[in-house]
Structures are given as C-alpha cells and as structure tokens.
Amino acid sequence: MRFPTSVVAALSAAALFAACGGDDEPTGGGGGSAPAAEEGPQINAKVADPASAQNARGEITYCIGGSLDGHRQVIRDFNRESDVTARLIALPESADEQRQQQIQRLRAKSTDCDVVAMDVIWTAEYASQGWLLDLTQAINQRRQEFIPSTLASATYQDKVWGAPVNSNAGFLYYRTDAVDQAPRTWQEVYEQAAQEDGVVYQGARYEGLTVNFLELLYSAGGRVLNEEGTESTIDSQQARDVLSFMRQGIENGASNRAVTTYMEEEARRNFESERSTFMRNWPYAYDLANEAGLRGKFEIATFPAFGQGQGAGVLGGYNLAINGATDNPGGALAFVQYYSGQDAQKTLMTEAALPATLTATYEDPEVQEAIPFAEDLREAITQAQPRPVSPVYPQISQAIYENVHDALTGKTPPDQAITQMNEQITQALATF
C-alpha cells in the first residue's frame, strides 16, 4: 500500500527526529518498562490538578518544531470542541534549535509556551530544573491507555512530566530474494549478512549510533546507568560483548567499513539499491523502499535477540509537557489530555504517520489501512526501551557514540573503548 506523499514526508521527519533523540521517541538507565525513582535533588514542582482541565477556558500556546503535518488539524479539532483556544508557535526544524529556544523560555519563566513538545531525551533535564508541572496524577488516571514503554520516557524521579503523544522504534529490514525469513538473533543476522550482501545501520559518529548500540546492549541484558540513575554501569561484560561483536562484523565483512559513515539516509539508499541484504532503520524507510522498486522484495521484522536475550528497541518520539510558569494550567492540561487522546492520536497517525502512544489506536481499521504495518509498529514500540533518563543525557550519548565509533573504525580496541566510555559517563554524572 502506498502512503500519501505527506505521510512519507512525515515518516522521514519522524525518523530524523528520533535519531536526534525523539524519532523517532525509552527506563532510567536503559532497562525495564519503567524507571525506578532516581536519587538526586528533590524537584520542587507544582502538581497539575486533573480537575482543573474540566470546564477550562481561556487561551494557551503550544510550541512545537519540525513538520507540522497533522498537528494543525489536531489543534483545529481541539479549538472546535473546547472552550480553550490553542495557538501554535512553530519552532525551528532542528531538534537542537528547538531545545535551545524552549530552554531559553523555560529558564526565564516566560509564558510564551504554555505547552512544549519535548523530545523524549529532554525529560530529565527539563524536570530536574523545576521547569515543568508534575503530571503524575493526571496521567495515572489513564495510565492503562498508554503503551507502557512510552510512559517510561516521560518519567523521572518516579513522577510523570509529560504525556506521550508520538513514539517510534526501529525495524530490521530484510530482502526476501536473499533470505526466507527474519533471523531470530543478531548473531544469525550477521552470519547470513556475511554470506550475502551485508547489513547496514547507522554507524556514523552521532546519536543514531548510540541508538544502534543500545538496541543490542539492552537485548544482551546490559544497562547504561544503575536504577537510581546516579552511577554508570556501562563497563560490563554485556557491553564488551556487544561492541566486540559489532567490530567483528566489520572485520569479517558482515558490514562494509563504509557503514561507519552512514546515517539513516545512507543506509536506506544502500538497501534500496540492493547492495545490502539487511538494514536497521526507522519505519519511514518502508514506503520509500517500495517506491524505489523493492515492492515484494523485502519484509520488516521487530528486532531479533542478542544471544539468549529478548529483542529490544530504543524509543524515539516526544511528549507534551506543561510549562511550570503557565498562567492557564487547566487549559494547558485540557490541551495535553486531548492531544494524547484517541481522536488526536488517530489523526496524527493517519494524516502524518506519527506512531501513536495509545494501544487502542493501532486497533483502529482506518489506522491499519493507512499504515499497513501498524501491528508490527505497535510490537516494536512495546518491545522498545528509553534511552538513559538523565539530566546529562547529551554527554552520556556523546560518550557512547564517540567510543563505539572509535572501536568500529579500529582506532580503539573494544575493551578500551568501553573503559573510556564508562569514565566519561561517570565524569558527566558528577557534573549534576
């Protein structure tokens, strides 16, 4: 089934957003369905009263960046059905610029943005500064509606700071003219890749490589941080095994050395040109591969296991958070609840192909018609885990992708790379 051009574009934007931290879309420290309460300074935050959303009135502003496909329609629907009027403020396309502009406003206690679209990796940073309203009570009233992994991405110090509205998780793509079925383990993927045309993934020195490494690490049972989020646990046998495995994949030809320069698009073009048998990528690549002439020649699968572990993805996407300085907390909460509700989630998924965070959305016939792999996508998101929930996540990620890249390119032995990674993460944690 072909997606409308706008849907393909939305999937593409979502993938790039996820690679930056939100494609895309993840438990504290990298494991489990919900993080334990992290230690650290207690956050003095106001609590959003669920009752305040009832009969709310007035105006609120919503700040979001990137593609606005689907979002404008949701805002129109909300304004038509609510006594609250929402006004959209478009932020830049770049995730880094979005974050900078949001932080400037939040730090200054500006009321320019009553509600912000918060990349999943910004949760701990924003919450730890006391910039957000505590949404725990409001979300707990409807917790069972959400795919559990998506709520984990909005949780810090055992409180919920955002309503999940868009998620994402990767797939294993494979050419059916080369292999009969999806391998059960990453070891089988690489073994078959070495015999066929290889496996491509996001191996460049950036956030996407962190995600790719964590997908294998989580499956192997490894973690980045302890349950409290206060100590690095990356220096483990699981991490050493995974990184050695990835390096060996380049040495034995399962992955071409050029993969260390690939982001999403380079991997996609390589796969579409039938120069690789397997590809790790986001859902956006599905219809583009069909359009490129691979229709009927490939399939997708949720991620296989690493060894004896369980398959694991890494969440992208974003959550809606409420500015702690808002003058209209009831109106902001009414907007957040609507945006994360079934009607809005359906609109975002059918019109913009933004993966929903509600289980029920994937059961809707119109959603299944618009997204032919909706069930696979729900399974992938359910299987996925958050990136480490920490106020210093950017430094943690940089320590991961720089050292993994050095190991993949042969600059640093895998064991040494893990040791250095651990030291740098420890240093980052000490700054907060």
C-alpha positions in Angstrom: 0.0 0.0 0.0 1.3 3.5 -0.9 1.3 6.2 1.6 0.4 9.8 0.6 3.4 12.0 -0.1 2.7 13.9 3.1 2.8 10.7 5.1 6.1 9.7 3.6 7.5 13.1 4.4 6.2 12.9 7.9 7.7 9.5 8.5 11.0 10.8 7.2 10.9 13.8 9.6 10.0 11.5 12.4 13.0 9.3 11.7 15.4 12.1 11.7 13.8 13.5 14.9 14.1 10.0 16.5 17.8 9.8 15.6 18.4 13.2 17.3 16.6 11.9 20.3 13.0 11.7 19.7 12.4 9.7 16.3 11.8 8.7 16.5 10.7 8.8 20.7 12.8 4.7 26.1 13.6 3.3 31.6 16.1 5.1 33.6 19.5 3.8 32.8 18.3 1.7 29.9 16.2 -1.3 31.0 12.8 -2.3 32.1 9.3 -0.9 31.5 9.5 1.9 34.0 12.5 3.6 35.8 12.9 3.5 39.5 13.0 6.7 41.4 16.3 8.4 40.7 18.2 9.9 43.6 19.3 13.5 43.5 17.9 16.9 44.4 14.1 16.7 45.0 12.2 18.7 42.4 10.0 21.5 43.8 7.3 21.4 41.1 3.6 22.3 41.1 1.2 19.4 40.5 -1.2 19.7 37.7 -4.7 19.1 39.2 -6.7 16.8 36.9 -9.9 18.6 37.9 -8.5 21.9 36.5 -8.9 20.6 33.0 -12.7 20.4 33.4 -14.5 23.5 32.3 -11.2 25.1 31.5 -11.3 28.3 29.4 -9.0 31.0 28.1 -6.1 30.7 25.7 -2.9 28.6 25.6 0.1 28.5 23.3 1.7 25.3 22.0 5.4 25.3 20.9 6.5 22.6 18.6 9.2 22.2 15.9 9.7 20.1 12.8 7.0 19.1 10.4 3.5 20.3 11.4 1.6 17.8 9.2 -1.3 16.5 11.2 -0.6 18.8 14.1 -2.5 21.8 12.7 -5.6 19.6 12.2 -5.5 18.4 15.8 -5.3 22.0 17.0 -8.3 22.9 14.8 -10.2 20.0 16.2 -9.4 20.9 19.7 -10.3 24.5 19.3 -13.7 23.5 17.7 -14.5 21.1 20.6 -13.1 23.0 23.6 -13.7 26.2 25.4 -9.9 26.7 25.4 -8.3 28.3 22.4 -4.9 26.9 21.5 -2.4 28.9 19.4 0.5 27.2 17.7 4.1 28.6 17.8 6.3 26.9 15.3 9.8 26.3 16.4 12.8 25.5 14.1 13.2 22.2 12.2 16.4 21.4 14.0 16.0 19.5 17.3 19.0 21.3 18.8 17.4 24.7 18.0 14.1 23.6 19.3 15.7 22.7 22.6 17.6 25.9 22.8 14.5 28.0 22.3 12.5 26.0 24.7 15.2 26.2 27.4 15.5 30.0 27.0 11.8 30.5 27.6 11.5 27.9 30.4 14.6 29.2 32.3 13.2 32.8 32.1 9.8 31.6 33.3 8.4 33.0 30.2 4.7 32.2 29.4 5.3 32.3 25.7 4.9 28.5 25.6 2.2 27.0 27.9 2.8 23.6 26.4 6.0 22.3 24.8 6.6 19.3 22.5 9.5 17.7 24.4 11.9 15.2 22.9 11.9 12.1 25.0 15.6 12.6 25.9 14.9 16.1 27.4 12.5 14.8 30.1 15.1 14.6 32.9 16.8 17.8 32.0 13.7 19.9 32.0 12.1 18.2 35.1 15.3 18.4 37.1 15.4 22.2 36.7 11.9 22.5 38.0 10.6 23.9 34.7 7.6 21.6 34.3 4.3 20.8 36.0 4.1 17.4 37.6 1.5 15.4 35.5 1.6 12.2 37.6 -1.9 12.4 38.9 -3.5 13.3 35.5 -1.6 10.5 33.7 -2.2 7.9 36.4 -6.0 8.3 35.8 -5.5 6.9 32.3 -2.2 5.1 32.6 -3.7 1.8 31.2 -4.4 3.5 27.8 -0.7 4.0 27.0 1.9 1.6 25.7 3.9 1.2 28.9 7.3 1.9 27.3 6.1 5.3 26.2 5.3 6.4 29.7 8.8 5.4 30.8 10.2 8.0 28.5 8.2 10.7 30.4 9.2 9.5 33.9 11.9 10.9 36.1 12.3 10.5 39.9 9.2 8.3 39.8 7.0 11.1 38.5 5.5 11.7 35.1 6.4 15.0 33.5 4.8 14.7 30.0 2.0 13.0 28.1 3.4 10.7 25.4 1.9 11.7 22.0 4.3 10.3 19.4 6.7 7.4 19.6 8.9 5.5 17.3 11.0 2.4 17.1 13.2 0.8 14.5 12.8 -2.3 12.4 15.0 -4.9 10.8 14.5 -4.8 7.0 15.5 -7.8 5.0 15.4 -8.8 1.3 13.2 -11.8 0.7 15.0 -12.6 -2.5 18.1 -13.4 -0.4 16.7 -14.9 2.9 13.5 -16.8 3.5 12.6 -15.3 6.9 13.8 -12.9 9.6 16.7 -14.2 11.7 16.0 -14.9 15.3 19.2 -13.4 16.7 21.6 -10.7 15.8 24.2 -13.4 15.5 22.2 -15.0 12.8 21.7 -11.6 11.0 25.5 -11.1 10.9 26.2 -14.7 9.9 23.8 -14.5 7.0 24.9 -11.0 6.1 28.5 -12.2 5.7 27.2 -14.9 3.3 25.0 -12.5 1.4 25.3 -8.7 0.7 25.8 -7.5 4.3 23.9 -5.5 6.9 23.8 -1.7 7.1 22.8 0.5 10.0 23.5 4.0 11.4 27.2 3.8 12.2 28.3 7.4 11.9 29.6 9.4 14.9 26.2 10.8 16.1 23.1 10.0 18.2 21.9 7.3 15.7 25.0 5.2 16.6 24.1 5.4 20.3 20.6 4.1 19.5 22.0 1.2 17.4 24.5 0.2 20.1 21.8 0.4 22.8 19.4 -1.8 20.9 22.0 -4.7 21.1 23.1 -3.8 24.6 19.5 -3.8 26.0 18.9 -7.2 24.3 22.1 -8.6 25.9 20.8 -7.5 29.3 23.2 -4.6 29.7 22.5 -1.2 31.2 24.0 2.3 31.0 23.1 3.5 34.5 22.1 2.0 37.7 18.4 2.1 38.7 18.9 5.4 40.6 20.5 7.0 37.6 23.5 8.0 39.7 26.2 5.6 38.6 27.5 4.3 35.3 27.1 0.5 34.7 28.2 0.5 31.1 31.5 -1.2 32.0 30.0 -4.7 31.8 30.6 -7.9 30.0 27.5 -7.4 28.0 28.7 -4.0 26.7 32.1 -5.5 25.8 30.5 -8.5 24.1 28.2 -6.3 22.0 30.9 -3.8 20.9 33.3 -6.7 20.1 30.5 -8.3 18.1 29.9 -5.1 16.1 33.6 -4.6 15.4 33.9 -8.2 14.3 31.0 -7.7 11.9 33.1 -5.1 10.1 36.3 -7.2 10.2 34.6 -10.3 8.7 32.7 -8.4 6.1 29.2 -8.7 7.5 29.1 -4.9 7.4 31.1 -2.8 5.0 33.5 -0.4 6.6 31.5 2.4 4.9 28.8 1.8 7.5 30.8 3.9 9.9 29.8 6.9 7.8 26.1 6.1 7.4 23.2 7.9 8.9 19.6 6.9 8.1 19.5 8.1 4.5 22.8 6.5 3.5 21.7 3.2 4.9 18.3 3.5 3.2 19.8 4.2 -0.2 22.3 1.3 0.1 19.5 -1.1 0.9 17.2 0.3 -1.9 20.0 -0.2 -4.4 20.1 -3.9 -3.3 23.7 -3.6 -2.2 22.8 -5.0 1.3 20.6 -7.8 2.5 19.7 -6.4 5.9 19.1 -2.9 7.2 18.4 -1.4 10.6 16.2 1.7 10.1 13.1 3.5 11.2 9.6 2.9 9.8 9.9 5.8 7.4 12.0 3.7 5.1 9.2 1.2 4.5 7.2 3.0 1.8 10.3 4.7 0.3 11.7 1.2 -0.3 8.5 0.3 -2.1 8.7 3.4 -4.2 12.3 2.7 -5.1 11.4 -0.6 -6.7 11.7 -3.1 -3.8 8.0 -3.8 -3.6 7.6 -7.5 -3.0 11.3 -8.0 -2.4 11.6 -7.1 1.2 9.9 -7.5 4.6 10.3 -6.0 8.0 10.5 -7.5 11.5 10.9 -6.4 15.0 14.5 -6.7 16.3 15.9 -10.1 17.0 17.6 -11.1 20.2 21.2 -10.7 21.0 22.2 -14.3 22.1 19.8 -15.6 24.7 18.2 -12.2 25.4 15.0 -10.7 24.3 14.7 -8.4 21.3 14.9 -4.8 22.3 14.4 -1.5 20.5 15.1 2.1 21.6 12.3 4.6 21.7 12.1 7.9 19.8 9.3 10.4 19.8 8.2 13.3 22.0 5.9 14.1 25.0 3.8 17.1 25.7 4.9 18.9 28.9 3.3 21.9 30.6 5.4 25.0 31.5 5.5 25.4 35.2 5.1 29.1 34.8 1.9 28.9 32.7 -0.9 31.3 33.6 -3.5 28.7 32.5 -2.6 25.3 33.9 -6.2 24.0 33.5 -6.3 25.0 29.8 -2.9 23.6 29.2 -3.8 20.3 30.8 -7.1 20.1 28.8 -5.0 20.5 25.6 -2.4 17.9 26.7 -5.1 15.4 27.6 -6.9 16.0 24.2 -3.6 15.7 22.2 -2.8 12.4 23.9 -6.3 11.1 23.5 -7.7 8.6 20.9 -9.1 11.1 18.4 -5.9 13.2 18.2 -3.7 10.1 18.1 -5.7 8.7 15.2 -5.4 11.9 13.3 -1.7 12.1 13.8 -1.2 8.5 12.7 -3.5 8.5 9.6 -2.6 12.0 8.4 1.1 12.3 9.4 2.1 8.7 10.1 3.3 9.6 13.6 3.3 6.4 15.6 0.7 6.6 18.4 1.4 6.0 22.1 -2.1 4.5 22.8 -2.6 0.8 22.4 -6.1 1.2 21.0 -5.0 3.5 18.2 -3.3 0.5 16.4 -6.6 -1.5 16.5 -8.5 1.2 14.5 -9.4 -0.1 11.0 -8.6 3.3 9.4 -5.2 3.3 11.1 -4.5 -0.2 9.9 -5.5 0.8 6.3 -3.2 3.9 6.4 -0.3 2.1 8.0 -0.1 -1.5 6.6 2.5 -2.5 9.3 0.6 -1.0 12.2 0.7 -4.2 14.3 4.4 -4.6 13.7 4.9 -1.0 14.7 3.0 -1.4 18.0 5.0 -4.5 18.8 8.2 -2.6 18.1 7.3 0.2 20.4 6.1 -2.2 23.1 9.5 -4.0 22.8 11.5 -0.8 22.9 13.1 0.9 25.9 14.0 4.5 26.6 17.5 5.9 26.4 19.0 6.7 29.8 16.8 9.1 31.6 19.3 11.6 33.0 19.7 15.4 33.1 23.1 14.9 31.4 21.9 12.6 28.7 23.6 14.5 25.9 27.0 13.9 27.5 26.2 10.3 28.1 25.2 9.8 24.5 28.3 11.5 23.2 30.5 9.2 25.4 28.7 6.2 23.9 28.7 7.1 20.2 32.3 8.5 20.1 33.8 5.4 21.8 31.7 3.0 19.8 32.7 4.7 16.6 36.4 4.6 17.6 36.0 0.8 18.1 34.2 0.3 14.9 36.8 2.1 12.9 39.7 0.3 14.6 41.0 3.3 16.3 40.4 1.9 19.8 40.1 -1.8 20.9 36.5 -2.6 22.1 37.6 -3.3 25.7 39.4 0.1 25.9 36.5 1.9 24.3 34.1 0.6 27.0 36.5 1.6 29.7 36.8 5.1 28.3 33.1 5.3 27.8 32.5 4.4 31.5 35.0 7.0 32.7 33.4 9.8 30.6 29.8 8.9 31.7 31.0 8.9 35.3 32.5 12.4 34.8 29.3 13.6 33.2 27.2 12.3 36.1 29.5 14.1 38.5 28.6 17.5 36.9 24.9 17.3 38.1 
